[in-house]
Amino acid sequence: MRAIHLAVALMLTMPFAVQAKSMDRAVLGHAVNPFQQPPCVDGMTKTANISINFNGQEETLAKARAAFDTQKKAMEAESTKLGGNQIQLSNYSYNVSANSNYNNGTPSMTYNFSGNLNYQVASEEVAQKLSDRLVEMKRQFNMNLNANRCQN
């Protein structure tokens, strides 16, 4: 009787186990993370976080959103060019606010926007390269370098 229960249990679970092992992670809705983890040097791993801030003003809400997207895409291209898989966008946010203006009795609307992109960088050298490039681009940014004991 035990053998029958075991055989039925294996038969019911086997297709799922085989299917789960053979399926690509991307198919399951998980993106494959190409981020290169930092090496252990002198007992420490060093990573950096770089936060890039920008702001502006546009005449329409659609233009404000497009301006944010343009800034984000430009920074993604720069980070890929400078660091490849050693730089990863970890999160971003943006804020849009509407401002009512009355010029000579005529109401008008403008939209202020601000954005923030946060990158995780796998090496101090790449973080320095990105920081140098951000200075050239006249961007507002903040860099934090973190050093942690290597995990054995």
N, C-alpha and C positions, 0 to 999 in steps of 0.2 A: 504494500500500500504506500509506503514511504517513497519507493522508487517511482511510482506513478505520479505522486504529488511533486516530486523533484523534477521529473520529466516535463510535466505540465508547466511548472513554474519556469523552467528553462526555456520551454517553447514560447511562452508568453512574453518573457523578458528579453530573449536573445535578439529578436529583430530590432528592438529599441536600442539595445546596447551597441549592436553593430552599426545601426544607422547613426547613432550619436557620435561614434568614433569616426565614421567615414565622412560625415558632413563637414563642409567648410564652415569656419566660424562666421564668415561674412554672411553665409546663407541663414545662419541662426539670428542675424540681426546685430552681431557684434563686429565692430570694425577692428581690423588687425592693426595693432599699434606698432608702427615702425620706429618709435622713439628709441634711440640708442642710449642705453644706460651707461652712466659714467664709470670709468675704470677705477680700481682701488690703487692709489698711489701713496706710498709711505703710510699705509694704514688708514687713509682717509679717502672718502669720495667727495668730490666737489661738484655742486650744481649751482645754478643761478636762476633767479626769477627776475624777469624784466617786465615792467609794467609801462606801457606806452599810452599817453593821454593826448587827446586832441579835441578841439571844439571849433565851432563855426556858426554861421547864421545863413539861412536860406529863405527864399520868398515863399516856398510852398512846403508842405509836409513831405510830399514825394521827393522833392529835391534834397531835403534834409536827410531822409533815409538813404537816398542814392549817394550822398556825400559820405555818409558813414560806410556804406558798402565799398565805395571807391578807396577810402582810407584803409579799410581792412584788407582788401585785395592787394593793395600796394605793399602793405607790411608783410603779408603772407609771401608775396613774391620775393621780397628782400630777405626774409628769414630763410626761405628755401635756398636762395642763391648763396647766402653766407654760411649756412650751417647744415643744409640737407636734413638728415634725420636726427641731428643733434639739437634742433630747436623745434619745440612743439607748442602750438597754441593751446593753453590749458583752459582759458575761459575768456569771455569778452562780455561787455555790456555797453549799452548806449542809452542816452536820455534825450528826449526831445521836449521842448517846452514852447508853447505858443505865446506870443507877445502881441497885444493889441496896441496900436499906435494911432494917434490922431494928429495928422499933419494938416494944418489949415482947415480943421473941421472935417476932414475926410478920413474915415477909419481905414486902417490898413493892418495887415497881419504879417508878422515875420516869425520864423521858427529857429530858435537856438538849439543846437545839438552839441552833445559832448559824448565822447566815446572812450573806452578803456579796453586795451588788449593786454592780456597777461600771458607771457611765454615762459615755459620751462626750458632751460638750457643745460645740456649735459656736460659742458666743460667750461672752465674759467676762460680759456683762450677764445672760444667761440663767443662767449658773453662779451668779452672785450671787443671783439670784431664788430658785433652787433651794436654795442654802445658807441663805438667810433663812428659807425655808419649813421646812427641816429643823430649824433652831433652834427655830422655833415648835412643831414636832412633837416636840421633845426627842429627836431621833435622834442617834446617834453617826455621825459622817461625817468624811471627809477630802477636801479639794479640792486638786488640783494644777492650776495654770495653766501652759500651755505656749505659748510664742511662737516661731514659726519663720519664717525668710525665705520669702517667696512664691516659688513655682516659676513661672518664666516659660514 
